[in-house]
Amino acid sequence: MLIKMGLTAIPRLGEILASAHPETRQLVADILGEIRHPGAVPPLTEAARGEYFTVRARAASALARIGDASAVPTLNALLGDPEPTVRIAAALAVGVVIGGAFGKIVSSFVGDVIMPLLGTVVGGVDFSKLSATIGTNAAGEPLLLKYGAFLQSVFDFLIIAAAIFMAIKAINKLKAPPPAAAAAP
């Protein structure tokens, strides 16, 4: 019910988050995360500074679900939390926020740079408008199979997969090689 109320529930949930029993505060943090609105970031940021590590961890997880960049300073502070559960939740949340931002950048790069260039090379095709009519709906409007948008999503995926592959490869190169075996006497 509260999740369906959305924005109108955030102020009241923020009040509860600041004053209720720790278990209730954990549940409220979860609800604010499910609302997924940047308006929930300030009360969750305040909860992330609280005394109970379980509430701090739930606040970090909720901030990850919201995915708003304004939560990054709070999440960075939680990376130094003395409780491992909170640090793990904050690290995952930072990854989600950065991943979301990276996905937006890649989508823009593909949609605004790659696809227009590719369309020009293949004869002025606008990939975003490629579709095939497969029938009509009850209102008589055409039902479209938008394969151009699908191709754009495939390019998004390929670029993100390549970037992740290169990042993992670079991280593996940074790992210290195993110590050499001692020579036999």
N, C-alpha and C positions, 0 to 999 in steps of 0.2 A: 504494500500500500504506500509506504513512504517513498519507495523508489519511483513509483508511478507519479507521485506528487512532484518529483524533480526539484526545480529551483525553489518552489515555495516551501519545501521542507528544509532546505539548507540552513536558514537562520536558527530554527528551533533545534535541529540536530547539532548545530555548533554549540548552542547553550548546554545541551545534554553532554556533549563531548567534553566540555570544560568542567562539569561539576558532578557527574555521576560516578557510580561504583566502577572500578576498573573493568570488570567483565562487561558491563553495559557500554562503557566507552569503546571497548574492542568491537562490539557489535555495531555501534554507531559509526565507527571508522569504516567498517565493511560496507555499511549502507551508503555512506558518502562516496566511497569508491565506486559503488555500483551506479550511482547517479551520474558519474562521469562528466561532471561539469567543473570548469575552472573556478567557479564560485565556491567550491568546497575546499580549495587549496588552503586558504587562510586558517580555518579551524583545524584542518589536518596538520598544518605546519605547527600550530600551537600544541596539538596533542603529541607531536613528534618530540617536543621538548619536555614532556612530562616525566614523572618519576618512575612509572611502571614500564618495564621493558616490553611487556606484552602489548601494551597500548602503542608504544613507539614503533614496534614491528608492524602492527596492523595499520598504523598511519602510513608507514612507508609503502606497504603493499597497496593501500588505497590510492596513494599518490601515483603509483605506477599505473593503476587502472585508468586514472584520469589522464595521465600522459602529458600534462602541461609543463612547458619549460620553466615556468615560474617556480616549480617545486625543486628544481635542481640544487639551489643553495642549501635547502633543508636536507635533501638527500645526501649531499656531499658532507654535511655536518654529521649525519648519522653514520657515515662510513667510518668515523672515528669513535663510535659508541663502544663502551666497554663490553657490552653484551653481544656475543657472536650472532645470535638470532637476528638482532637489529641490523648488524652490519651486513649480513647476507640479504635480508629483505631490502636494505637500501641499495646494495650493489645490483640486485636484480631490477629494482625500480629505475636506477640510473640507466641501465642497459635498455630497458623498455622505452624510456623517454628519448634516449639518443637514437635508438632504432627507429622510432616513429618519425623523428626529425630526418634521419637519413633516408627513410622510405619516401618522404615528401620530396626531398631533394632529387632523388633518383626518378620519381614519377614526373617531376617537372622537367628534368633533363631529357627523359625519353619523349615526353609529350610535346615539349617546346623546342627541342633541338634535334634529337635523333630522327624522330618520325617525319618532321617536315623536310629534313635533308634527304632522308630515304625516299620520301614521296616525290621530291624534285628529281632525284636520280632515276626513278622508274617512270617518269613521264607526268609529273604534276598530280599524283594521286594524294588525296587527303585521307590518310588511314583512319582517322577518327570517325569518318562518315561512311566507311565501307560497311555495307550490310546487305542482307538478302531478305526479301519478303517471303514469309512462310505461311501466310494466311491473314485472316482478319479476326479481331476480337468481337465480342457481342455488340460493341458500340460502332462497329464498322471500321475501326481504325486498323491500319496494317500492323501485324506482328512482325518484328524485325529480328533477324539473327545478326547481331552486331559483331561480326568477326574482326573488324578493324580494331575495335576496343580490346578484343581478346589478344590480338597480335601485340598491341601496345603493352598489355599486362605481361605477356611473355617476355618482351624486351626488358620490362622493369625487373622481373624475376631473374633473368639472366645476368643483368648488371649487378644486382644485389648479391646473387650467388657468387659471382666472380670476385666481388669486393670481399666477401666473407672468406672465400677460399684464400685470397692473397693475404688477408689479415692473419688467418690461422697459420699459413705458411711462414709469415714473418715472425710470429710469436714462437713457432717451433724452432726457428733459426736462433732465436735469442736464448733458448734453453742451453744450459751448459752441457757439453758432451760428457758421456760417462768417463770416469777416470780410466786411464790405460791400464791394462793388466800388467802386473809386475813381471819382469823378465825372470825366466827360470835360471837358477844358479848353476 
